[in-house]
Amino acid sequence: MKLIKITNSAYFQVRQLQGQLNYFSAYFDVIAVAPKGEGWEELQKQRARCIPVKMSRAVNPILDLITLFQLVRLFIKEKPTIVHSHTPKAGLLGMLAAWIAHVPIRMHTVTGFPLTTATGIKKQILRFTERLTYACATNVYPNSQKMCDMICSMGIGNPKKMLVIGNGSSNGIDTAFYSRDATQDIKTSTFDFTFGFVGRIFYEKGINELIASFVRLRKDYPNIGLRLIGFMEENLYPVDDWVKQEISTNSHIEFVGFQQDVRPYLLGCEAFVFPSYREGFPNVVMQAGALELPQIVTNINGCNEIIIQNENGIIIPPQDEHALYGAMKYFLDNSNEVKRMAKNARAMITSRYERNKFLKLMLEEYYQQIENRIK
């Protein structure tokens, strides 16, 4: 039986879905479909046949139509039992093409929900595309329970199609890799207390609020640091100019850019802060937790399931600079509480999000749908 995994980037398959192609290749003839680009060479090293397609993340009607026809032809030729899509554009085109090609099992994992922050005509377009994706799919897998509840409450998808795998996430986490015992390479900090952040440096990650809070805190705590791990987004919702200036000139802000391995940089921090406006189920929050870091996160999908208030971190409202400042100040003033939350952090990840457990549950779901639909 053939299983086709489709995403809007090769990088997503080799990083966000790390290990899935190799794992499922023991049970299926696996085909990976994605555009060529970043991650393509690494994708070809996986135990799967790789087929490139052109795909734009942005709205591009002509290219989208071409991609749709390519996918329909591909699915008719390959006759897969399952097409499983991840990411919004791959979901829309992949599920529509699989429906046209009469693929019996059409699965879509919801990895993010931009409707929560969109407005106006953009929100209406997103609502339509999400509804179409879910309508064409036989099964929909929100990667968090609260996202599932939101989708159902908005009337976008059929609740009977919805299922959250395990405790959520798109792939779980390799807790053996994300462990303090797994690496001796630690990028130590010279400051008394360093907050860490991992993610794209842009507006919707809450970077404006983070920098403003940090600058304000330094007036009373002069020897604290902030470590930013991720690339600077210049085109899509860039941060304010004053924030860029602060990042480049403030000697207490360490901007290390994108890193393939974030462990050494996180292990040199005392806490992790993630003030994002919206997420699906953020891997970085699981990674930081597995590395025993207490966290400050916003009350959004995924984050508010991984973090339990005052157990392994603090949850604050999104887009609330005052609340972020207060939470960071609390960490600086309450070392015993920070140590207690750090002590809880790893166990609260390993018990709920271990990757091998997630993959076994996903495999069971594949077989269950085959049993249900292939007569």
N, C-alpha and C positions, 0 to 999 in steps of 0.2 A: 504494500500500500504506500502511496505517495503522500507526503506532507510538504506543503509549500509554505514557507515563512516569508512574509513580505513586509518591508519597511521603507520609509522614504530616505534612508541613508544606510550605507554599508556600515558606517561607524556605529549606528544604533544596534545593529545585530551583533557586532563583535564586542561592544562595551556594555550596553544596557541589557542585552540578552546573553551575556557571556556564558558559555558552557552549554547553551540549549541545543545548538546544532549538533555538537558532538554527542550529547546525551541521547537525543531523540533518534540519532542515526543508528543506534543499536536496535531500534524497533520499527523504523520506517525508512523508506527511500526519501531522503530529505533534500529539498531544493530551496536555496536561498535566493530571493529576488530583491534587488535593490539597485539604485543608481551607482554607476562608477563614481569614484571620488574618494574622499578621506575614508580610510578603513577598508578599501576594496581589496588591496593586496593581502591584508590580514584575513579578510573574509574567505579568500580563496584557499587559505591554509586549513580551514575547518573541514570536518568530515561531511561535506555537503556539496552538491553540484550548484554552482553559482551562475545565475543568469542575470545580466545587467538590463535595466530598463531606464529610460530617461524619466525623471520625475521632479517636478518643481514643488517646493514647500509653499510658495506663494500661489495666489490665484493666477492661473495662466490657461485660459479656456482652450486655446489651440493645442498647446503641449499636453494638457490634461486629456483632451479627446484622443490625441495620438497614443498616449500611454494607455488609455482605456482599451483601444483596439488591440494594442500589443499584448495586453494582459489577457484579453478574451481569446486571442489566437493561441497564446501560450497555454492557457488552461484547457482549451479544447484539445490541443496536441498532447499535453502531458496527462490529462485525465486524473488529476489528484483526487484522493479521497477527502482530504482536508486542505483548505486554504486558511491560514491563520495570519491575520494582519495586526500590525502594531503601528502607532503614530497616526494622526488624523488623515493626512492625504493618502497614505497607503491604505488606510481603512476605507475611505470613500471609494477610491478607484479599484482597490482589490476586492472589496465586497460586491460592488456593482458588477465588475467583470466576472466574478465567480458565480453570481446569480444568473447572469446572461448565459454563462457556459454550463449551467446546471451542475455545478460542483455540489455534491450532496451535503457536505459539512463545511459551513462558512463561519469562522470564528474571528471575532475582533476584540482585542484587548484595548480598553480605554486607558491611555497613559497620561492624559491631561485633559482639562476641561476649560478651554479658553472662554467659553460662554460666561464664566463667572465674573470676568473683568471687561468683556466687550460691551459696547454700547451702540445704539443707533442701527444703521443699516448693516454694519458689520455683524452685530449680534443676530440680526434676522437671517443673514446668510449662513452664519455658523449653526444656528438652530436648524435650518433646512438641511445642511450637509450632514449634521449629526443624525438627524431623523432618518435621512436616506441611508446612511451607513448602517444604522441599527435595523432598518427595515429589510435591507438586503442580507444581513447576517442571520444565520440560524441560531447563533449563540453570541452573547455579549458579556465580556468580562471586565467590569470596572476594577481598577487595581486598588480600590479602597472601599470600605463599607459605606462611608459617608458620601463618597462620590456616587455609589450605587443608589443610595437613598435620594440624592439630589436629582439624578437622572429620572428616577421613577416619579418623584414629586412634581417635576416639571412636565411630565407627560411626553417626554421625548422618545422613550423606549418602552417596549413591552416588558413589564416586570417578570413575566414567565421566561423570558430569554436571558435574564440577568443572573450572574453568579460571581461571587468573589472567591477566588482560589485561596484557601487557607485563611491566614490573617491579613491578606492583602499583599501588595507589591506586584511587580511584573516579572520578577526573577529571583526574589529572595536575596540573600547575601552570603558570600563565601566567608563564614566566620573564622575559618582557619587562616585565611589570608589576612583578613582585617582583625588582627590580634597584636597586642603589644609584644608577644613572644615571637612573632613571625619576622621581625626585622630589628636589626641593631642600629640601623641608619636613622638617627633622629636629628632633625634640624632644630637645635635648641635655640631659645630666644634669650636675649640679654635683659629682658624686662621682668618686672616682678610678677606680672600677670598678663598673659597674651590671649586675646580672643581670636579664634580662627573662623574663616568663612570659605566655603568651596562653592563655586558656581560661576556662571557668566556674570560679568560685571555690567549690569544694566538696570534700568529703572525698576522693572517688575520684580527684581530680586530684593528690593528694599534697600539698595545701596545708598541712596540719598539719606534715608533715615539712619542707617548704620554709621555713616561717616559723620553726620551731624551729632549723633549721640556720643560717638567716640571723642570727637573734638571737645565737646562740652565736658565729658568726664575727665579729660586730661587736666582741666583746670584745678581739680581737687585730687587727682591721682596722676601725678606727673610721670611716673615710671611704668605706665601700662603700654601694651602694644596691640596692634591689630594686624593679622596676617591674612591677606586676600589671595586665594588660590583659584585661578580661572582666567579666561581670556577676556579682554575688554571688548564689549560689543559696541561697534561704531555706527551701525546702521539701524538696528531694530531697538527702539526705545532706549537710546543712550542715556547715561546719567547726565546730570547737570554739569555745566562747564566748571563751576566752582568745586564740584566733587572730584572731577578729573585733576584739577589743579592741586587739591588737597592730597590726593593719592600720590601724585608725582613729587610733591615737595615736603610732605610731612615725614620726618625721620622716624616717627614711631609707627608709621603704616608701612608694612612690608608687602609689596605687590610682587608675587613670584610668578605670575602668569599661569598658563595651563601646565599641569603636571600629569604625566601618565600614571604615576604612583603618588597618591596624596598622603600616604601613611607617614612618611618621615616629617612632613610639614604639620600634619595634625597632631602627631605625638609630641611636637614641641610647643603645643598650646595647652592652656589650662581649661579652656571651655570652647564650645562651638556655638556660633550664633548664626541663625538662618531666618532673616525677616522677610521672606518671600511673600508676594501677594497671592500667588496661586501655584499649585503643584498638582501632580497626579499622586505619585507615591515616591518621594525623593530618596534616591539611593544614598545621597551624601549624609542624610540624617541617620540612616541605618549604619553607615560606615563609621561615622563619628561615635555613635553609641557603642558599636562593637569594639572601638578603640578606647572605651571607658571615659569618654568625655561627657560631662554634664552639658545640657544644651538650653538655649533660648530659641524658641521657634514661634511662628505665628499660628493663629487658630484657623488653619485652612486644611483642606483635604490632605490626608496622608500624614502630615506633621502632627496633627492632633490625635492620631491613632498610634503613631510610633512613640510619641512622648506622652507620658502620664503626668499630669500636673503635680509638681513638687515631689515626684518619685525619681525620675531620671532627667528632669528638666523643668523649665517654666514655659508656659504658653501665654502669649500676649496677642492683642488684636493686631491685624495687619494694618500697615500704613499709619502707625501710631508711634511717632517719634518719642513722645513723652513716656509711653509704656515701655518702649525699648530701652530708653535711658534708665528708667527705674529698675528694670530687670538686670541690666548690666551692672548697675550700682549695687544691687542686692548681692550679686555674685562677688563683687569686690569686698563687700562689708561682712559677708557671712561665710568664712572659709570652711567651717565645720559642715554647713549645709551643702556647700559645693562638693566637699569630699564624700558626703553621704550619697548624693545623687550620682557622683562618679562611680562609686562602689556598686550602685544598682544598675548602672547603664548597660554593661555587657550582657548580663543575664537576661535583661528584658528584651534584648535583640536575639540572642541565641535560642531562647525558648519559643520565639514566635516567627522568626524570619530566616531560619537556616535554609540555604539554597537547596540542598539535597532533598529536604522535606518538601519544598515547593515543587521541584521538578517531578517528584513521585506523584504528587497530587495532580499536576498538570497532565502527566501520562495517564493516570487513572481517568481523568476527564476525557481525554482523547478516546480511550477505549470505551468509555460509557456512551459517548456520542456515536461511535461506530456501531455499537450494539443497538442503540436506539434507532438509528436511521438507515443502516445498511442491512436490508432484509434479504 
